[in-house]
Amino acid sequence: MNKNLVDYCSPVFKFPYERDGFRFYATFHPEIVRQGDGCLNFSGRYFIVALTPNGQYRFHISRNGGGDWISHDADAKMDADMIQWCGERIESRVDRN
């Protein structure tokens, strides 16, 4: 297999969740970056697209030095519980694979 090709499709996943009596979905997209040797690899950061009662939100999450899930670009309306929920879904998905 070509070292510059990564199967980006298979790790993308989606989870449903309920808020305010409605069912929504969030999709999880692992971030891929080019390494110094030219190879593509997963960075450990995830791009999230979440439908919420307030509309669609797009943001990245990753672990901080203490192992907690954080986001530096989430909208101020995106609550910490949702970011934590996203991190838990990532952990459950990674643990299954």
C-alpha positions as CSV (number, residue, x, y, z in Angstrom):
1,M,0.0,0.0,0.0
2,N,1.2,3.5,-0.8
3,K,2.5,5.1,2.4
4,N,0.7,8.4,1.6
5,L,-2.7,6.7,1.4
6,V,-4.8,6.3,4.5
7,D,-8.2,4.8,4.5
8,Y,-10.0,7.9,5.9
9,C,-13.5,6.5,5.4
10,S,-13.5,3.6,7.8
11,P,-12.8,5.5,11.1
12,V,-15.5,8.2,10.6
13,F,-18.4,7.3,12.8
14,K,-21.7,8.7,14.1
15,F,-23.7,8.4,17.4
16,P,-27.2,9.5,18.2
17,Y,-28.1,11.4,21.4
18,E,-31.2,12.9,22.9
19,R,-31.7,16.4,24.1
20,D,-34.9,18.2,25.1
21,G,-37.0,15.3,23.9
22,F,-35.5,15.3,20.4
23,R,-33.0,12.9,18.8
24,F,-29.9,14.3,17.2
25,Y,-26.6,12.9,15.7
26,A,-23.0,13.8,16.0
27,T,-20.4,12.6,13.5
28,F,-16.7,12.1,14.5
29,H,-13.9,12.5,12.0
30,P,-10.3,11.7,13.0
31,E,-7.9,14.4,11.9
32,I,-5.1,13.3,9.6
33,V,-1.8,15.2,9.3
34,R,1.3,14.9,7.2
35,Q,4.2,13.7,9.3
36,G,7.8,15.0,8.7
37,D,8.6,11.9,6.6
38,G,5.7,12.7,4.3
39,C,3.4,9.9,5.7
40,L,-0.1,10.7,6.7
41,N,-1.2,9.7,10.2
42,F,-4.0,10.3,12.7
43,S,-3.3,13.3,15.0
44,G,-5.4,12.2,18.0
45,R,-7.7,15.2,17.4
46,Y,-11.3,14.8,16.1
47,F,-13.5,17.1,14.0
48,I,-17.0,16.9,15.3
49,V,-20.2,17.9,13.5
50,A,-23.1,17.9,16.0
51,L,-26.8,18.7,15.4
52,T,-28.3,20.3,18.4
53,P,-31.5,22.1,19.3
54,N,-29.7,25.3,18.5
55,G,-28.4,24.2,15.1
56,Q,-25.3,22.6,13.6
57,Y,-22.0,23.0,15.4
58,R,-18.5,22.1,14.1
59,F,-15.5,21.9,16.4
60,H,-12.4,19.9,17.2
61,I,-11.7,18.1,20.4
62,S,-8.5,16.5,21.8
63,R,-7.1,15.4,25.1
64,N,-5.2,17.9,27.2
65,G,-2.1,16.9,29.2
66,G,-4.3,15.7,32.0
67,G,-6.3,13.3,29.8
68,D,-9.5,15.4,29.7
69,W,-11.3,16.1,26.5
70,I,-11.2,19.8,25.5
71,S,-12.0,22.1,22.6
72,H,-10.3,25.3,21.7
73,D,-12.7,26.2,18.8
74,A,-16.1,25.1,20.1
75,D,-18.8,27.8,20.0
76,A,-19.5,29.4,23.4
77,K,-23.0,27.8,23.2
78,M,-21.5,24.3,23.1
79,D,-21.7,23.1,26.7
80,A,-18.9,21.2,28.5
81,D,-21.3,18.2,28.9
82,M,-21.5,17.8,25.1
83,I,-17.7,17.9,24.7
84,Q,-17.4,15.3,27.4
85,W,-20.1,13.2,25.8
86,C,-18.2,13.4,22.5
87,G,-15.0,12.3,24.2
88,E,-16.8,9.3,25.8
89,R,-18.1,8.2,22.4
90,I,-14.6,8.4,20.9
91,E,-13.3,6.3,23.8
92,S,-16.0,3.7,23.4
93,R,-15.4,3.5,19.7
94,V,-11.6,3.2,20.1
95,D,-12.0,0.5,22.9
96,R,-14.2,-1.6,20.6
97,N,-11.6,-1.6,17.8
